[in-house]
Amino acid sequence: MSASRYDTSGLPEDQFEPGSDGKVLRNLRGIISPEEMATVETDELLRVSEHLLGEVGQEQTFTVQDIYGMHRQWLESIYSWAGKERQVNISKDGFSFAMARTIPNLMSEFERKQLACYTPCRFTDSNGIAGALAEVHVELMLIHPFREGNGRLGRLVATLMALQAGLPPLDYRELAGERKEEYFAAVRMGMVRDYAPMTQLFVDVIETSS
C-alpha cells in the first residue's frame, strides 16, 4: 500500500522521499515513483515469501518476534524502520488503527490470545481453518503495527498458517479486487470481536485456492 493511502498524525514531511510529492515514504533506495516502489516492494515480498514457505514448519507456533522478523526480512533493503513498530498514528478512510503508544501491549496480547491459540494451525475442516485465519488476520490488521505493509504481511501470515493446515498457497485476488470493500468492512467488524464476516471471506478464499 502506498503512503498516500493513509492519513497520518504528526508525521514530519521529511519522512517522505524528497521529490516524490508526498507519495513515497523516505527509503534507502531513493525511489520517488509510487509505481517503481510498488514493483520493488512486490518483488521483495515474493522473494521473502518463497523463503518462508520453505522455512516455516508445520508445528511452529508463531510469536510477535516472528511477525517482526518477517516484516524486516521483506522490507529491510527498502526502509530503515523495517521490522519496527510504527511511531506515528495512522488512519484510512476515516478509520483509525491502534494508537502507536498502545502497540507494544496490544502485540503482547495478540501473541497470547491469537498466535498461541491458532498456530500451529491444526484445524482439519475449512470452517475451522478459516475461523483461525480470520481472527489472527483481523486482530493484526486492527493493531496495524507497522508504518507500511501490514495488509500484505497479514496475508502472508495467513498463507503460512494455511500451509500448516495442509492447504495450498491462498489466492487473495478477489479480496484485492471486487470484494475489497467487503474485506475492509470485515476488518472493522473486529472492533466488536465479530469475526464471522472475515471467516466467510477466508472460506471463499480457501475454496477458490483449492
JOQUI-V377174 format. One record per pair of residues at least 24 apart in sequence whose C-alpha atoms are under 7 Angstrom apart, sorted by sequence separation. I is the first residue (numbers start at 1). J is the second residue. D is the distance in whole Angstrom. If there is no record, write none. Layout:
BEGIN
i=I j=J d=D
i=I j=J d=D
END
This chain:
BEGIN
i=48 j=73 d=7
i=133 j=158 d=6
i=48 j=74 d=6
i=45 j=74 d=6
i=44 j=74 d=6
i=2 j=34 d=7
i=172 j=205 d=7
i=171 j=205 d=6
i=170 j=205 d=7
i=170 j=206 d=7
i=106 j=143 d=7
i=171 j=208 d=7
i=171 j=209 d=5
i=170 j=209 d=5
i=103 j=143 d=7
i=121 j=161 d=5
i=120 j=161 d=7
i=121 j=162 d=7
i=124 j=165 d=7
i=168 j=209 d=7
i=103 j=145 d=6
i=119 j=161 d=7
i=122 j=164 d=7
i=123 j=165 d=6
i=168 j=210 d=7
i=64 j=107 d=7
i=121 j=164 d=6
i=122 j=165 d=5
i=98 j=142 d=6
i=120 j=164 d=6
i=121 j=165 d=5
i=97 j=142 d=6
i=98 j=143 d=5
i=97 j=143 d=6
i=98 j=144 d=7
i=141 j=187 d=7
i=64 j=111 d=6
i=97 j=144 d=6
i=63 j=111 d=6
i=28 j=77 d=7
i=29 j=78 d=6
i=138 j=187 d=5
i=28 j=78 d=5
i=27 j=78 d=6
i=28 j=79 d=6
i=139 j=190 d=7
i=27 j=79 d=5
i=28 j=80 d=7
i=63 j=115 d=6
i=138 j=190 d=6
i=62 j=115 d=6
i=61 j=116 d=6
i=62 j=119 d=6
i=61 j=119 d=5
i=60 j=119 d=7
i=61 j=120 d=5
i=86 j=145 d=6
i=60 j=120 d=5
i=85 j=145 d=5
i=86 j=146 d=5
i=135 j=195 d=6
i=59 j=120 d=5
i=85 j=146 d=5
i=86 j=147 d=5
i=134 j=195 d=6
i=58 j=120 d=6
i=84 j=146 d=7
i=134 j=198 d=5
i=134 j=199 d=5
i=131 j=199 d=5
i=134 j=202 d=7
i=130 j=199 d=5
i=130 j=202 d=5
i=130 j=203 d=5
i=127 j=203 d=6
i=11 j=88 d=6
i=126 j=203 d=6
i=10 j=88 d=7
i=9 j=88 d=6
i=8 j=88 d=7
i=9 j=89 d=5
i=8 j=89 d=6
i=9 j=90 d=6
i=8 j=90 d=5
i=71 j=153 d=7
i=7 j=90 d=6
i=8 j=91 d=7
i=6 j=90 d=6
i=7 j=91 d=5
i=6 j=91 d=6
i=7 j=92 d=6
i=6 j=92 d=5
i=5 j=92 d=7
i=58 j=164 d=5
i=53 j=160 d=7
i=1 j=148 d=7
i=1 j=149 d=6
END
